[in-house]
Amino acid sequence: MSSRDHSVTLSSLRAMMLAVLVLGLIGTAIELLSLGHNEEFLQLVPLILIGAGLIAVGWHVLSSTSSSLRAMRIVMAAFTAAGALGVALHYKVSVEFQKEVDPNTHGFELFMKVMQSKAPPALAPGLMTQLGLLGLAYTYRHPAASQGTTPDRR
């Protein structure tokens, strides 16, 4: 495979990754809004990050500069952290709920009830981490990282 073919392949892969990221961001925002995940400040965090993510991606698609790439990296790192924090918060709330329902539940039984609970689903915020990691993978060794601008916008 020639260097040019390799570059085209990476460009196509980056474009697909970016498309999946944008679809994931939009789909997650729609789901969160339809579930009413906007009643408290902490529930707004994923929606705010999704907005910031869409802005960062849009900026990068339009300019493909090292600054826009850095902004994407910062927002995507925030996604990964927010996802981990969200899992911890969802888990904690679900544990509290399960203990109210049955104060005698503990140990592995409690863990299983929490994992199977739909209110709130403990692992659902992990999607934010996945989206963040996808965005970070997109930026890995991106041509714009070493140049001010580049004609390769994906």
N, C-alpha and C positions, 0 to 999 in steps of 0.2 A: 504494500500500500504506500503510495507516494505521500509526501508531506502535505500536499494540497488536498488529497483525498481524506487524510486524517483530519485536517482542519474542517472540511465540510462535514464529516461525520460528527465531530465534536459540536459544531455549530447546530446541526440538526438535533442532537441529543439535548443541548442546552435549550433549544426552542421548545422541545417536548416537555422538558422539566419545568420550564417557565409556564407553559400552558396548563400543566397539571397543578402547579402551585396556584395560579390565578383561579382555576376552577375550584380548587379546594378552599381558597379564601372566600370566594363568593358563596359557595355551597354552605360553608360553616356559618357565615354571617346570616344567611337566610334561615338556617336551622335555629341558630341562637335567638334570632328575632321572633321566629314563629313559636318558640318555646317560652317566650317572655323572659329571656335571660338578660333583663335590663332593669330589674327592680332595685338593686343595690349597687353601690359603687364598684365593689369587687366583681360583680357580674358584668359591668361595663368594660372591664379590662380587656377581655378577648375581643370585644367589638372595636375598641379603640385601637388595639394592635392590628386588627384586620384592616381597618382604615389606613393606618400608617403603612402597613405592608402593601396595600394596593397603590398608595401614593409612591412609595419607594420603588416598586416594580415599574409603575408608569414612568417615573422619572428616568429610571435606568433604560427602559425600552426607547424612550425618546432621545436620550443623550449618550448613554453608554460610556460615561466618564468614570474615572477612578473614584470621584466623590459620590456618584450615584451608587456605585458598587459598594462602597464603604457604608453608605446609608442602609442599603439592603442587608449587609452583614450585621449591622447593629440591630436592626428591626428583627431579623431572623434569630439572632441570639436571644433577644427579648422574648420571642415566641417560645423558644425551647425552655427558658426559665419559667415563663408564665404557665406553660403546660405542666411542668413538674410541680409548681406551686398549686396549680388548679387541682391536680390529682390529690395532693395532700389535703387541700381544703375540702374537696368532695368526699374524700375518705372520712375525714373528721366529722363532717356533718352527718354522713350516713351512719357512722358508729353511734353518734349521739341519738339519732332517730331510732336505731335498732335497740339501744339500751332503754329508751323510753317505752318502746313496744314490749320488750321483755328484759327486765333488769337482771335476770339470772343468766342471760346469754353472755358467754365470754370465750376467749381462746379461739380455736380454729372454727368453732361453730359461728361465733360472731364474725370472724373474717369472711367466712363463706356467705353469710347473710348480707354483709356489706358489699361483697363482690357481685352478688346476684341482684342487689337492689337497683331499682330504676329511679329512685328519688333520693338523692341525685346519683346518677351513674358514676361510680368512683373513677373509672379509667377514661371517661369521655374527654377530659381535658388533655389527655395524652395526644389527641389529634393536633393540638397546637404545637406540641413538641415535634411531631412528625412533619408538619408544615414548615416549621423552623429549620429542621434538618434538611428538608428538600431544598429550601431556599439557600441554605449554606452550601449544599452540594452544588447547586447551580453556580455559585460564585467561586467555587474552588478552581484555582489556576485560570481564572477568567482573563482574557487578553486585556481587558480594561484595567486590571489591577496593576499592570506594569507600564501602562501608557496613560496619557491624559485623556485621549479619546481614541476610539477605534471604529472602523466602519462595520465590524461585526457586532450587530446589536443583540445577538442572542448568545 
